[in-house]
Structure formats: C-alpha cells, structure tokens
Amino acid sequence: MKSVTVRYKGEVQGVGFRYTVSSIAKEYPVGGYVKNAVDGCVEIVAEGKDRDLRRFLDNVAQGRLSRYISGVDVAWSNNLHSYSSFGISY
C-alpha cells in the first residue's frame, strides 16, 4: 500500500474537477479525498496499491479533465492514513 498527494494546477476550480475525480475514484479500490486548495489548485490525497493508484491518476490526467490541467506535482509516500473510502473534502 502507498499514499500519493497530487496537486493539479491550471483552470481546475469551478469546472467540476472534484466531482469528476470522485466519480473516477469509484472505479478503483482507493481511499482518500479531493479538495480545492486556497491557491487555486486541486489536491488529491489517495491510498491504495501502487498499480491501482497509477491507473486512477492516469485516468484523471488523460481523461476529459486533461484540458484544464497545466501542471502536476506528485509526492509518493509510504505513510498511510487508512481511508475507508474516497470523497470530496470541503
């Protein structure tokens, strides 16, 4: 199991980004959350198996959300919070 924090830069707020990410996450066995950051980015914190996390993030980056993304910062970790589900944080 791994944890990943991803910050998406661009025109990512106000376009349904969080709701789409939450919907995509339901297709994978991952836990965590997505939220708007005060600096205009959208942040994902997710946990799961490496393979599932990579597929989830690939789906986010290569799907219909890709047109809003101008930059991505990714940080992997082995520190887990044991999220039981994935949701939107406010």
N, C-alpha and C positions, 0 to 999 in steps of 0.2 A: 504494500500500500504506500502511496505517495500523496503529497499535497502540492498544489500548484496555485500561485497567485498570478493572475494575468490582468494587466491594465491596458485597455483599448483606448487609443487616442483618435481624435477626429470629430466628425459630427455624429457622435454616438448617443447623445442625450436628446430626448424628445422625438425619437423615431421608432419607438417600440423595441429598442435593443434588448432591454432587460426581459421583456415578456417573451421575445423570440428565444433568447438564451435559455430561459426557464423551460420553454417548450422543448427545445433541443435536448436539454439535460435529461428529460424524462425518457429519452431513448437509450440512455446509458446508465449503468449501475454506479453513479457518482453521487456524492453528497456535497453540500456547501451552499453558496449563495452568490447572487449577482446584485450589485448596487451601483447607483450613481455616486461618483466622488465629487467633492466640492470644487475640484479643479477642472471639471468638465469631462473627465474620463469616466469610463465604466470599468468596474473592477469585478473580477470573478475570483472566488476562492473555492477550490474544489478538491475533493479527495476521492481516491479510488485506486484501482490497479493502473499501472503506467499505461498499458495498452488502451484501456477504456478512456482515460483522461486525454490521451493524444488524439484518439478518434473524435471525442467530444469537441476538443479545441479546434481540430481540423474542420469539423462540420461548422462551427461558429465562424471561423475565418474564411472559409471558402464558399459559404452559402450566400444567401441574399443580403446578409449583413456586411459582406466584404466591401461594398460600395461606400460605406460610412467610415471605414477604418483607414486611418492614415499612419498609424504606428502601433506597435505592440511591445510591451515589456513583460517578460515572463520570468518568474522565480520559482524553482522547484525546491521542495523540502521533504524531509522525512518526518517532520513534526506533524502529528495528526491531532485533530480536534474531535474526531469521531462523529461527524454529522450524520444524522439518520436519513436525511432527505435533502433535496435541493430546492431552494426557493429564492424569492426576491426579498432583499433587505432594504428597508427604507431609512 
